[in-house]
Amino acid sequence: MKKNVRIKLFKDNGRYNAPVFVGLNEYTALIPRGVEVSVPYAVARMLEESQEQDAATALMMTRMAGEFEERAAAME
């Protein structure tokens, strides 16, 4: 038996307002944002890992942009 969990995806009036398509094995769904829904645990975990990776990528981009600015300033 597959365990379901309740999730609520972040929603705003800008970039994060469209539903999120997920597909995992034979499970597919279009998950609305800002509404609590029930999804299989594996799908919830996949979305959580995706959010963690997005945060890590944003941090890395910020760090690399700072390094670039420092190098550019040193060349002036």
mmCIF file of the N, C-alpha and C atoms, coordinates in Angstrom:
data_MODEL
# 
_entry.id   MODEL 
# 
loop_
_atom_site.group_PDB 
_atom_site.id 
_atom_site.type_symbol 
_atom_site.label_atom_id 
_atom_site.label_alt_id 
_atom_site.label_comp_id 
_atom_site.label_asym_id 
_atom_site.label_entity_id 
_atom_site.label_seq_id 
_atom_site.pdbx_PDB_ins_code 
_atom_site.Cartn_x 
_atom_site.Cartn_y 
_atom_site.Cartn_z 
_atom_site.occupancy 
_atom_site.B_iso_or_equiv 
_atom_site.pdbx_formal_charge 
_atom_site.auth_seq_id 
_atom_site.auth_comp_id 
_atom_site.auth_asym_id 
_atom_site.auth_atom_id 
_atom_site.pdbx_PDB_model_num 
ATOM 1   N N  . MET A 1 1  ? 0.840  -1.188 0.000   1.00 0.00 ? 1  MET A N  1 
ATOM 2   C CA . MET A 1 1  ? 0.000  0.000  0.000   1.00 0.00 ? 1  MET A CA 1 
ATOM 3   C C  . MET A 1 1  ? 0.879  1.242  0.000   1.00 0.00 ? 1  MET A C  1 
ATOM 4   N N  . LYS A 1 2  ? 0.559  2.184  -0.885  1.00 0.00 ? 2  LYS A N  1 
ATOM 5   C CA . LYS A 1 2  ? 1.347  3.400  -0.982  1.00 0.00 ? 2  LYS A CA 1 
ATOM 6   C C  . LYS A 1 2  ? 0.870  4.404  0.055   1.00 0.00 ? 2  LYS A C  1 
ATOM 7   N N  . LYS A 1 3  ? 1.827  4.959  0.777   1.00 0.00 ? 3  LYS A N  1 
ATOM 8   C CA . LYS A 1 3  ? 1.515  5.953  1.800   1.00 0.00 ? 3  LYS A CA 1 
ATOM 9   C C  . LYS A 1 3  ? 1.356  7.325  1.143   1.00 0.00 ? 3  LYS A C  1 
ATOM 10  N N  . ASN A 1 4  ? 0.241  7.993  1.426   1.00 0.00 ? 4  ASN A N  1 
ATOM 11  C CA . ASN A 1 4  ? 0.016  9.343  0.936   1.00 0.00 ? 4  ASN A CA 1 
ATOM 12  C C  . ASN A 1 4  ? 0.309  10.349 2.038   1.00 0.00 ? 4  ASN A C  1 
ATOM 13  N N  . VAL A 1 5  ? 0.759  11.527 1.630   1.00 0.00 ? 5  VAL A N  1 
ATOM 14  C CA . VAL A 1 5  ? 1.021  12.618 2.563   1.00 0.00 ? 5  VAL A CA 1 
ATOM 15  C C  . VAL A 1 5  ? 0.374  13.883 2.008   1.00 0.00 ? 5  VAL A C  1 
ATOM 16  N N  . ARG A 1 6  ? 0.117  14.832 2.894   1.00 0.00 ? 6  ARG A N  1 
ATOM 17  C CA . ARG A 1 6  ? -0.473 16.105 2.500   1.00 0.00 ? 6  ARG A CA 1 
ATOM 18  C C  . ARG A 1 6  ? 0.654  17.111 2.268   1.00 0.00 ? 6  ARG A C  1 
ATOM 19  N N  . ILE A 1 7  ? 0.570  17.833 1.156   1.00 0.00 ? 7  ILE A N  1 
ATOM 20  C CA . ILE A 1 7  ? 1.556  18.875 0.848   1.00 0.00 ? 7  ILE A CA 1 
ATOM 21  C C  . ILE A 1 7  ? 0.823  20.121 0.379   1.00 0.00 ? 7  ILE A C  1 
ATOM 22  N N  . LYS A 1 8  ? 1.510  21.249 0.447   1.00 0.00 ? 8  LYS A N  1 
ATOM 23  C CA . LYS A 1 8  ? 0.993  22.511 -0.069  1.00 0.00 ? 8  LYS A CA 1 
ATOM 24  C C  . LYS A 1 8  ? 2.170  23.237 -0.706  1.00 0.00 ? 8  LYS A C  1 
ATOM 25  N N  . LEU A 1 9  ? 2.106  23.410 -2.019  1.00 0.00 ? 9  LEU A N  1 
ATOM 26  C CA . LEU A 1 9  ? 3.180  24.069 -2.739  1.00 0.00 ? 9  LEU A CA 1 
ATOM 27  C C  . LEU A 1 9  ? 3.048  25.587 -2.618  1.00 0.00 ? 9  LEU A C  1 
ATOM 28  N N  . PHE A 1 10 ? 4.190  26.257 -2.517  1.00 0.00 ? 10 PHE A N  1 
ATOM 29  C CA . PHE A 1 10 ? 4.252  27.708 -2.406  1.00 0.00 ? 10 PHE A CA 1 
ATOM 30  C C  . PHE A 1 10 ? 3.576  28.364 -3.606  1.00 0.00 ? 10 PHE A C  1 
ATOM 31  N N  . LYS A 1 11 ? 2.841  29.439 -3.351  1.00 0.00 ? 11 LYS A N  1 
ATOM 32  C CA . LYS A 1 11 ? 2.189  30.201 -4.417  1.00 0.00 ? 11 LYS A CA 1 
ATOM 33  C C  . LYS A 1 11 ? 2.372  31.689 -4.157  1.00 0.00 ? 11 LYS A C  1 
ATOM 34  N N  . ASP A 1 12 ? 2.638  32.432 -5.230  1.00 0.00 ? 12 ASP A N  1 
ATOM 35  C CA . ASP A 1 12 ? 2.669  33.888 -5.147  1.00 0.00 ? 12 ASP A CA 1 
ATOM 36  C C  . ASP A 1 12 ? 1.952  34.450 -6.370  1.00 0.00 ? 12 ASP A C  1 
ATOM 37  N N  . ASN A 1 13 ? 2.035  35.742 -6.564  1.00 0.00 ? 13 ASN A N  1 
ATOM 38  C CA . ASN A 1 13 ? 1.374  36.362 -7.716  1.00 0.00 ? 13 ASN A CA 1 
ATOM 39  C C  . ASN A 1 13 ? 2.324  36.550 -8.889  1.00 0.00 ? 13 ASN A C  1 
ATOM 40  N N  . GLY A 1 14 ? 3.497  35.960 -8.786  1.00 0.00 ? 14 GLY A N  1 
ATOM 41  C CA . GLY A 1 14 ? 4.487  36.108 -9.843  1.00 0.00 ? 14 GLY A CA 1 
ATOM 42  C C  . GLY A 1 14 ? 4.839  34.788 -10.487 1.00 0.00 ? 14 GLY A C  1 
ATOM 43  N N  . ARG A 1 15 ? 6.080  34.436 -10.320 1.00 0.00 ? 15 ARG A N  1 
ATOM 44  C CA . ARG A 1 15 ? 6.628  33.248 -10.976 1.00 0.00 ? 15 ARG A CA 1 
ATOM 45  C C  . ARG A 1 15 ? 6.024  31.947 -10.464 1.00 0.00 ? 15 ARG A C  1 
ATOM 46  N N  . TYR A 1 16 ? 5.622  31.915 -9.226  1.00 0.00 ? 16 TYR A N  1 
ATOM 47  C CA . TYR A 1 16 ? 5.164  30.671 -8.615  1.00 0.00 ? 16 TYR A CA 1 
ATOM 48  C C  . TYR A 1 16 ? 3.647  30.644 -8.450  1.00 0.00 ? 16 TYR A C  1 
ATOM 49  N N  . ASN A 1 17 ? 2.942  30.629 -9.568  1.00 0.00 ? 17 ASN A N  1 
ATOM 50  C CA . ASN A 1 17 ? 1.492  30.553 -9.467  1.00 0.00 ? 17 ASN A CA 1 
ATOM 51  C C  . ASN A 1 17 ? 0.889  29.459 -10.349 1.00 0.00 ? 17 ASN A C  1 
ATOM 52  N N  . ALA A 1 18 ? 1.662  28.924 -11.276 1.00 0.00 ? 18 ALA A N  1 
ATOM 53  C CA . ALA A 1 18 ? 1.170  27.869 -12.164 1.00 0.00 ? 18 ALA A CA 1 
ATOM 54  C C  . ALA A 1 18 ? 1.242  26.506 -11.468 1.00 0.00 ? 18 ALA A C  1 
ATOM 55  N N  . PRO A 1 19 ? 0.340  25.613 -11.817 1.00 0.00 ? 19 PRO A N  1 
ATOM 56  C CA . PRO A 1 19 ? 0.407  24.257 -11.257 1.00 0.00 ? 19 PRO A CA 1 
ATOM 57  C C  . PRO A 1 19 ? 1.727  23.578 -11.643 1.00 0.00 ? 19 PRO A C  1 
ATOM 58  N N  . VAL A 1 20 ? 2.129  22.582 -10.876 1.00 0.00 ? 20 VAL A N  1 
ATOM 59  C CA . VAL A 1 20 ? 3.380  21.864 -11.104 1.00 0.00 ? 20 VAL A CA 1 
ATOM 60  C C  . VAL A 1 20 ? 3.063  20.462 -11.622 1.00 0.00 ? 20 VAL A C  1 
ATOM 61  N N  . PHE A 1 21 ? 3.609  20.125 -12.783 1.00 0.00 ? 21 PHE A N  1 
ATOM 62  C CA . PHE A 1 21 ? 3.442  18.777 -13.308 1.00 0.00 ? 21 PHE A CA 1 
ATOM 63  C C  . PHE A 1 21 ? 4.477  17.873 -12.664 1.00 0.00 ? 21 PHE A C  1 
ATOM 64  N N  . VAL A 1 22 ? 4.052  16.715 -12.187 1.00 0.00 ? 22 VAL A N  1 
ATOM 65  C CA . VAL A 1 22 ? 4.980  15.718 -11.657 1.00 0.00 ? 22 VAL A CA 1 
ATOM 66  C C  . VAL A 1 22 ? 4.689  14.377 -12.321 1.00 0.00 ? 22 VAL A C  1 
ATOM 67  N N  . GLY A 1 23 ? 5.741  13.650 -12.534 1.00 0.00 ? 23 GLY A N  1 
ATOM 68  C CA . GLY A 1 23 ? 5.624  12.300 -13.059 1.00 0.00 ? 23 GLY A CA 1 
ATOM 69  C C  . GLY A 1 23 ? 6.655  11.427 -12.386 1.00 0.00 ? 23 GLY A C  1 
ATOM 70  N N  . LEU A 1 24 ? 6.214  10.338 -11.834 1.00 0.00 ? 24 LEU A N  1 
ATOM 71  C CA . LEU A 1 24 ? 7.115  9.405  -11.166 1.00 0.00 ? 24 LEU A CA 1 
ATOM 72  C C  . LEU A 1 24 ? 6.580  8.002  -11.425 1.00 0.00 ? 24 LEU A C  1 
ATOM 73  N N  . ASN A 1 25 ? 7.362  7.230  -12.168 1.00 0.00 ? 25 ASN A N  1 
ATOM 74  C CA . ASN A 1 25 ? 6.927  5.904  -12.608 1.00 0.00 ? 25 ASN A CA 1 
ATOM 75  C C  . ASN A 1 25 ? 5.611  6.053  -13.368 1.00 0.00 ? 25 ASN A C  1 
ATOM 76  N N  . GLU A 1 26 ? 4.549  5.436  -12.932 1.00 0.00 ? 26 GLU A N  1 
ATOM 77  C CA . GLU A 1 26 ? 3.271  5.553  -13.639 1.00 0.00 ? 26 GLU A CA 1 
ATOM 78  C C  . GLU A 1 26 ? 2.372  6.641  -13.060 1.00 0.00 ? 26 GLU A C  1 
ATOM 79  N N  . TYR A 1 27 ? 2.810  7.318  -12.032 1.00 0.00 ? 27 TYR A N  1 
ATOM 80  C CA . TYR A 1 27 ? 2.018  8.372  -11.405 1.00 0.00 ? 27 TYR A CA 1 
ATOM 81  C C  . TYR A 1 27 ? 2.302  9.693  -12.111 1.00 0.00 ? 27 TYR A C  1 
ATOM 82  N N  . THR A 1 28 ? 1.257  10.370 -12.568 1.00 0.00 ? 28 THR A N  1 
ATOM 83  C CA . THR A 1 28 ? 1.386  11.715 -13.114 1.00 0.00 ? 28 THR A CA 1 
ATOM 84  C C  . THR A 1 28 ? 0.296  12.576 -12.508 1.00 0.00 ? 28 THR A C  1 
ATOM 85  N N  . ALA A 1 29 ? 0.607  13.849 -12.304 1.00 0.00 ? 29 ALA A N  1 
ATOM 86  C CA . ALA A 1 29 ? -0.379 14.762 -11.731 1.00 0.00 ? 29 ALA A CA 1 
ATOM 87  C C  . ALA A 1 29 ? 0.017  16.200 -12.045 1.00 0.00 ? 29 ALA A C  1 
ATOM 88  N N  . LEU A 1 30 ? -0.963 17.054 -12.067 1.00 0.00 ? 30 LEU A N  1 
ATOM 89  C CA . LEU A 1 30 ? -0.770 18.492 -12.162 1.00 0.00 ? 30 LEU A CA 1 
ATOM 90  C C  . LEU A 1 30 ? -1.195 19.044 -10.807 1.00 0.00 ? 30 LEU A C  1 
ATOM 91  N N  . ILE A 1 31 ? -0.216 19.429 -9.991  1.00 0.00 ? 31 ILE A N  1 
ATOM 92  C CA . ILE A 1 31 ? -0.475 19.814 -8.610  1.00 0.00 ? 31 ILE A CA 1 
ATOM 93  C C  . ILE A 1 31 ? -0.661 21.327 -8.521  1.00 0.00 ? 31 ILE A C  1 
ATOM 94  N N  . PRO A 1 32 ? -1.820 21.775 -8.062  1.00 0.00 ? 32 PRO A N  1 
ATOM 95  C CA . PRO A 1 32 ? -2.053 23.215 -7.932  1.00 0.00 ? 32 PRO A CA 1 
ATOM 96  C C  . PRO A 1 32 ? -1.223 23.794 -6.790  1.00 0.00 ? 32 PRO A C  1 
ATOM 97  N N  . ARG A 1 33 ? -0.884 25.048 -6.930  1.00 0.00 ? 33 ARG A N  1 
ATOM 98  C CA . ARG A 1 33 ? -0.135 25.733 -5.874  1.00 0.00 ? 33 ARG A CA 1 
ATOM 99  C C  . ARG A 1 33 ? -1.108 26.407 -4.907  1.00 0.00 ? 33 ARG A C  1 
ATOM 100 N N  . GLY A 1 34 ? -0.696 26.504 -3.644  1.00 0.00 ? 34 GLY A N  1 
ATOM 101 C CA . GLY A 1 34 ? -1.486 27.206 -2.649  1.00 0.00 ? 34 GLY A CA 1 
ATOM 102 C C  . GLY A 1 34 ? -2.664 26.421 -2.105  1.00 0.00 ? 34 GLY A C  1 
ATOM 103 N N  . VAL A 1 35 ? -2.774 25.152 -2.466  1.00 0.00 ? 35 VAL A N  1 
ATOM 104 C CA . VAL A 1 35 ? -3.870 24.305 -2.017  1.00 0.00 ? 35 VAL A CA 1 
ATOM 105 C C  . VAL A 1 35 ? -3.280 23.024 -1.430  1.00 0.00 ? 35 VAL A C  1 
ATOM 106 N N  . GLU A 1 36 ? -3.767 22.599 -0.290  1.00 0.00 ? 36 GLU A N  1 
ATOM 107 C CA . GLU A 1 36 ? -3.269 21.355 0.301   1.00 0.00 ? 36 GLU A CA 1 
ATOM 108 C C  . GLU A 1 36 ? -3.839 20.171 -0.464  1.00 0.00 ? 36 GLU A C  1 
ATOM 109 N N  . VAL A 1 37 ? -2.958 19.273 -0.891  1.00 0.00 ? 37 VAL A N  1 
ATOM 110 C CA . VAL A 1 37 ? -3.365 18.087 -1.652  1.00 0.00 ? 37 VAL A CA 1 
ATOM 111 C C  . VAL A 1 37 ? -2.673 16.851 -1.079  1.00 0.00 ? 37 VAL A C  1 
ATOM 112 N N  . SER A 1 38 ? -3.201 15.701 -1.403  1.00 0.00 ? 38 SER A N  1 
ATOM 113 C CA . SER A 1 38 ? -2.629 14.428 -0.985  1.00 0.00 ? 38 SER A CA 1 
ATOM 114 C C  . SER A 1 38 ? -1.891 13.804 -2.161  1.00 0.00 ? 38 SER A C  1 
ATOM 115 N N  . VAL A 1 39 ? -0.638 13.438 -1.948  1.00 0.00 ? 39 VAL A N  1 
ATOM 116 C CA . VAL A 1 39 ? 0.175  12.799 -2.988  1.00 0.00 ? 39 VAL A CA 1 
ATOM 117 C C  . VAL A 1 39 ? 0.933  11.630 -2.360  1.00 0.00 ? 39 VAL A C  1 
ATOM 118 N N  . PRO A 1 40 ? 1.372  10.680 -3.190  1.00 0.00 ? 40 PRO A N  1 
ATOM 119 C CA . PRO A 1 40 ? 2.197  9.599  -2.646  1.00 0.00 ? 40 PRO A CA 1 
ATOM 120 C C  . PRO A 1 40 ? 3.466  10.162 -1.990  1.00 0.00 ? 40 PRO A C  1 
ATOM 121 N N  . TYR A 1 41 ? 3.936  9.480  -0.948  1.00 0.00 ? 41 TYR A N  1 
ATOM 122 C CA . TYR A 1 41 ? 5.116  9.926  -0.221  1.00 0.00 ? 41 TYR A CA 1 
ATOM 123 C C  . TYR A 1 41 ? 6.303  10.141 -1.159  1.00 0.00 ? 41 TYR A C  1 
ATOM 124 N N  . ALA A 1 42 ? 6.495  9.233  -2.120  1.00 0.00 ? 42 ALA A N  1 
ATOM 125 C CA . ALA A 1 42 ? 7.639  9.346  -3.032  1.00 0.00 ? 42 ALA A CA 1 
ATOM 126 C C  . ALA A 1 42 ? 7.572  10.635 -3.851  1.00 0.00 ? 42 ALA A C  1 
ATOM 127 N N  . VAL A 1 43 ? 6.389  11.056 -4.226  1.00 0.00 ? 43 VAL A N  1 
ATOM 128 C CA . VAL A 1 43 ? 6.224  12.304 -4.983  1.00 0.00 ? 43 VAL A CA 1 
ATOM 129 C C  . VAL A 1 43 ? 6.543  13.496 -4.085  1.00 0.00 ? 43 VAL A C  1 
ATOM 130 N N  . ALA A 1 44 ? 6.064  13.467 -2.865  1.00 0.00 ? 44 ALA A N  1 
ATOM 131 C CA . ALA A 1 44 ? 6.354  14.555 -1.919  1.00 0.00 ? 44 ALA A CA 1 
ATOM 132 C C  . ALA A 1 44 ? 7.858  14.661 -1.691  1.00 0.00 ? 44 ALA A C  1 
ATOM 133 N N  . ARG A 1 45 ? 8.519  13.521 -1.556  1.00 0.00 ? 45 ARG A N  1 
ATOM 134 C CA . ARG A 1 45 ? 9.975  13.513 -1.331  1.00 0.00 ? 45 ARG A CA 1 
ATOM 135 C C  . ARG A 1 45 ? 10.702 14.051 -2.558  1.00 0.00 ? 45 ARG A C  1 
ATOM 136 N N  . MET A 1 46 ? 10.241 13.682 -3.748  1.00 0.00 ? 46 MET A N  1 
ATOM 137 C CA . MET A 1 46 ? 10.852 14.166 -4.982  1.00 0.00 ? 46 MET A CA 1 
ATOM 138 C C  . MET A 1 46 ? 10.737 15.686 -5.074  1.00 0.00 ? 46 MET A C  1 
ATOM 139 N N  . LEU A 1 47 ? 9.562  16.233 -4.746  1.00 0.00 ? 47 LEU A N  1 
ATOM 140 C CA . LEU A 1 47 ? 9.377  17.687 -4.779  1.00 0.00 ? 47 LEU A CA 1 
ATOM 141 C C  . LEU A 1 47 ? 10.255 18.382 -3.740  1.00 0.00 ? 47 LEU A C  1 
ATOM 142 N N  . GLU A 1 48 ? 10.383 17.770 -2.571  1.00 0.00 ? 48 GLU A N  1 
ATOM 143 C CA . GLU A 1 48 ? 11.237 18.337 -1.517  1.00 0.00 ? 48 GLU A CA 1 
ATOM 144 C C  . GLU A 1 48 ? 12.695 18.367 -1.970  1.00 0.00 ? 48 GLU A C  1 
ATOM 145 N N  . GLU A 1 49 ? 13.158 17.287 -2.574  1.00 0.00 ? 49 GLU A N  1 
ATOM 146 C CA . GLU A 1 49 ? 14.538 17.239 -3.057  1.00 0.00 ? 49 GLU A CA 1 
ATOM 147 C C  . GLU A 1 49 ? 14.765 18.262 -4.167  1.00 0.00 ? 49 GLU A C  1 
ATOM 148 N N  . SER A 1 50 ? 13.762 18.477 -5.004  1.00 0.00 ? 50 SER A N  1 
ATOM 149 C CA . SER A 1 50 ? 13.863 19.471 -6.062  1.00 0.00 ? 50 SER A CA 1 
ATOM 150 C C  . SER A 1 50 ? 13.997 20.877 -5.480  1.00 0.00 ? 50 SER A C  1 
ATOM 151 N N  . GLN A 1 51 ? 13.220 21.175 -4.438  1.00 0.00 ? 51 GLN A N  1 
ATOM 152 C CA . GLN A 1 51 ? 13.311 22.482 -3.781  1.00 0.00 ? 51 GLN A CA 1 
ATOM 153 C C  . GLN A 1 51 ? 14.681 22.672 -3.128  1.00 0.00 ? 51 GLN A C  1 
ATOM 154 N N  . GLU A 1 52 ? 15.203 21.614 -2.516  1.00 0.00 ? 52 GLU A N  1 
ATOM 155 C CA . GLU A 1 52 ? 16.528 21.696 -1.897  1.00 0.00 ? 52 GLU A CA 1 
ATOM 156 C C  . GLU A 1 52 ? 17.592 21.968 -2.951  1.00 0.00 ? 52 GLU A C  1 
ATOM 157 N N  . GLN A 1 53 ? 17.485 21.309 -4.102  1.00 0.00 ? 53 GLN A N  1 
ATOM 158 C CA . GLN A 1 53 ? 18.449 21.516 -5.175  1.00 0.00 ? 53 GLN A CA 1 
ATOM 159 C C  . GLN A 1 53 ? 18.335 22.928 -5.742  1.00 0.00 ? 53 GLN A C  1 
ATOM 160 N N  . ASP A 1 54 ? 17.120 23.445 -5.889  1.00 0.00 ? 54 ASP A N  1 
ATOM 161 C CA . ASP A 1 54 ? 16.937 24.822 -6.359  1.00 0.00 ? 54 ASP A CA 1 
ATOM 162 C C  . ASP A 1 54 ? 17.601 25.818 -5.412  1.00 0.00 ? 54 ASP A C  1 
ATOM 163 N N  . ALA A 1 55 ? 17.460 25.589 -4.105  1.00 0.00 ? 55 ALA A N  1 
ATOM 164 C CA . ALA A 1 55 ? 18.069 26.477 -3.112  1.00 0.00 ? 55 ALA A CA 1 
ATOM 165 C C  . ALA A 1 55 ? 19.590 26.404 -3.195  1.00 0.00 ? 55 ALA A C  1 
ATOM 166 N N  . ALA A 1 56 ? 20.128 25.208 -3.351  1.00 0.00 ? 56 ALA A N  1 
ATOM 167 C CA . ALA A 1 56 ? 21.579 25.040 -3.461  1.00 0.00 ? 56 ALA A CA 1 
ATOM 168 C C  . ALA A 1 56 ? 22.103 25.717 -4.729  1.00 0.00 ? 56 ALA A C  1 
ATOM 169 N N  . THR A 1 57 ? 21.368 25.612 -5.811  1.00 0.00 ? 57 THR A N  1 
ATOM 170 C CA . THR A 1 57 ? 21.765 26.240 -7.070  1.00 0.00 ? 57 THR A CA 1 
ATOM 171 C C  . THR A 1 57 ? 21.751 27.764 -6.938  1.00 0.00 ? 57 THR A C  1 
ATOM 172 N N  . ALA A 1 58 ? 20.722 28.313 -6.311  1.00 0.00 ? 58 ALA A N  1 
ATOM 173 C CA . ALA A 1 58 ? 20.644 29.763 -6.123  1.00 0.00 ? 58 ALA A CA 1 
ATOM 174 C C  . ALA A 1 58 ? 21.809 30.263 -5.275  1.00 0.00 ? 58 ALA A C  1 
ATOM 175 N N  . LEU A 1 59 ? 22.147 29.530 -4.233  1.00 0.00 ? 59 LEU A N  1 
ATOM 176 C CA . LEU A 1 59 ? 23.274 29.900 -3.379  1.00 0.00 ? 59 LEU A CA 1 
ATOM 177 C C  . LEU A 1 59 ? 24.583 29.873 -4.170  1.00 0.00 ? 59 LEU A C  1 
ATOM 178 N N  . MET A 1 60 ? 24.770 28.844 -4.962  1.00 0.00 ? 60 MET A N  1 
ATOM 179 C CA . MET A 1 60 ? 25.983 28.719 -5.765  1.00 0.00 ? 60 MET A CA 1 
ATOM 180 C C  . MET A 1 60 ? 26.082 29.849 -6.791  1.00 0.00 ? 60 MET A C  1 
ATOM 181 N N  . MET A 1 61 ? 24.964 30.202 -7.409  1.00 0.00 ? 61 MET A N  1 
ATOM 182 C CA . MET A 1 61 ? 24.968 31.289 -8.388  1.00 0.00 ? 61 MET A CA 1 
ATOM 183 C C  . MET A 1 61 ? 25.317 32.616 -7.730  1.00 0.00 ? 61 MET A C  1 
ATOM 184 N N  . THR A 1 62 ? 24.795 32.858 -6.541  1.00 0.00 ? 62 THR A N  1 
ATOM 185 C CA . THR A 1 62 ? 25.104 34.082 -5.814  1.00 0.00 ? 62 THR A CA 1 
ATOM 186 C C  . THR A 1 62 ? 26.584 34.143 -5.471  1.00 0.00 ? 62 THR A C  1 
ATOM 187 N N  . ARG A 1 63 ? 27.116 33.012 -4.997  1.00 0.00 ? 63 ARG A N  1 
ATOM 188 C CA . ARG A 1 63 ? 28.542 32.957 -4.647  1.00 0.00 ? 63 ARG A CA 1 
ATOM 189 C C  . ARG A 1 63 ? 29.414 33.193 -5.868  1.00 0.00 ? 63 ARG A C  1 
ATOM 190 N N  . MET A 1 64 ? 29.079 32.544 -6.974  1.00 0.00 ? 64 MET A N  1 
ATOM 191 C CA . MET A 1 64 ? 29.882 32.682 -8.185  1.00 0.00 ? 64 MET A CA 1 
ATOM 192 C C  . MET A 1 64 ? 29.789 34.093 -8.765  1.00 0.00 ? 64 MET A C  1 
ATOM 193 N N  . ALA A 1 65 ? 28.628 34.728 -8.664  1.00 0.00 ? 65 ALA A N  1 
ATOM 194 C CA . ALA A 1 65 ? 28.484 36.103 -9.146  1.00 0.00 ? 65 ALA A CA 1 
ATOM 195 C C  . ALA A 1 65 ? 29.372 37.036 -8.329  1.00 0.00 ? 65 ALA A C  1 
ATOM 196 N N  . GLY A 1 66 ? 29.431 36.812 -7.020  1.00 0.00 ? 66 GLY A N  1 
ATOM 197 C CA . GLY A 1 66 ? 30.304 37.616 -6.165  1.00 0.00 ? 66 GLY A CA 1 
ATOM 198 C C  . GLY A 1 66 ? 31.766 37.435 -6.529  1.00 0.00 ? 66 GLY A C  1 
ATOM 199 N N  . GLU A 1 67 ? 32.167 36.203 -6.793  1.00 0.00 ? 67 GLU A N  1 
ATOM 200 C CA . GLU A 1 67 ? 33.551 35.933 -7.186  1.00 0.00 ? 67 GLU A CA 1 
ATOM 201 C C  . GLU A 1 67 ? 33.872 36.617 -8.512  1.00 0.00 ? 67 GLU A C  1 
ATOM 202 N N  . PHE A 1 68 ? 32.936 36.581 -9.445  1.00 0.00 ? 68 PHE A N  1 
ATOM 203 C CA . PHE A 1 68 ? 33.139 37.229 -10.740 1.00 0.00 ? 68 PHE A CA 1 
ATOM 204 C C  . PHE A 1 68 ? 33.311 38.732 -10.569 1.00 0.00 ? 68 PHE A C  1 
ATOM 205 N N  . GLU A 1 69 ? 32.459 39.339 -9.740  1.00 0.00 ? 69 GLU A N  1 
ATOM 206 C CA . GLU A 1 69 ? 32.547 40.775 -9.516  1.00 0.00 ? 69 GLU A CA 1 
ATOM 207 C C  . GLU A 1 69 ? 33.890 41.149 -8.890  1.00 0.00 ? 69 GLU A C  1 
ATOM 208 N N  . GLU A 1 70 ? 34.364 40.325 -7.964  1.00 0.00 ? 70 GLU A N  1 
ATOM 209 C CA . GLU A 1 70 ? 35.665 40.584 -7.343  1.00 0.00 ? 70 GLU A CA 1 
ATOM 210 C C  . GLU A 1 70 ? 36.782 40.519 -8.363  1.00 0.00 ? 70 GLU A C  1 
ATOM 211 N N  . ARG A 1 71 ? 36.746 39.514 -9.218  1.00 0.00 ? 71 ARG A N  1 
ATOM 212 C CA . ARG A 1 71 ? 37.786 39.366 -10.257 1.00 0.00 ? 71 ARG A CA 1 
ATOM 213 C C  . ARG A 1 71 ? 37.720 40.508 -11.267 1.00 0.00 ? 71 ARG A C  1 
ATOM 214 N N  . ALA A 1 72 ? 36.505 40.921 -11.642 1.00 0.00 ? 72 ALA A N  1 
ATOM 215 C CA . ALA A 1 72 ? 36.348 42.014 -12.588 1.00 0.00 ? 72 ALA A CA 1 
ATOM 216 C C  . ALA A 1 72 ? 36.884 43.319 -11.999 1.00 0.00 ? 72 ALA A C  1 
ATOM 217 N N  . ALA A 1 73 ? 36.608 43.544 -10.709 1.00 0.00 ? 73 ALA A N  1 
ATOM 218 C CA . ALA A 1 73 ? 37.082 44.764 -10.054 1.00 0.00 ? 73 ALA A CA 1 
ATOM 219 C C  . ALA A 1 73 ? 38.600 44.761 -9.964  1.00 0.00 ? 73 ALA A C  1 
ATOM 220 N N  . ALA A 1 74 ? 39.203 43.603 -9.765  1.00 0.00 ? 74 ALA A N  1 
ATOM 221 C CA . ALA A 1 74 ? 40.658 43.508 -9.659  1.00 0.00 ? 74 ALA A CA 1 
ATOM 222 C C  . ALA A 1 74 ? 41.330 43.788 -11.002 1.00 0.00 ? 74 ALA A C  1 
ATOM 223 N N  . MET A 1 75 ? 40.610 43.574 -12.087 1.00 0.00 ? 75 MET A N  1 
ATOM 224 C CA . MET A 1 75 ? 41.182 43.781 -13.419 1.00 0.00 ? 75 MET A CA 1 
ATOM 225 C C  . MET A 1 75 ? 41.118 45.233 -13.859 1.00 0.00 ? 75 MET A C  1 
ATOM 226 N N  . GLU A 1 76 ? 40.363 46.061 -13.159 1.00 0.00 ? 76 GLU A N  1 
ATOM 227 C CA . GLU A 1 76 ? 40.202 47.463 -13.560 1.00 0.00 ? 76 GLU A CA 1 
ATOM 228 C C  . GLU A 1 76 ? 41.406 48.290 -13.206 1.00 0.00 ? 76 GLU A C  1 
# 
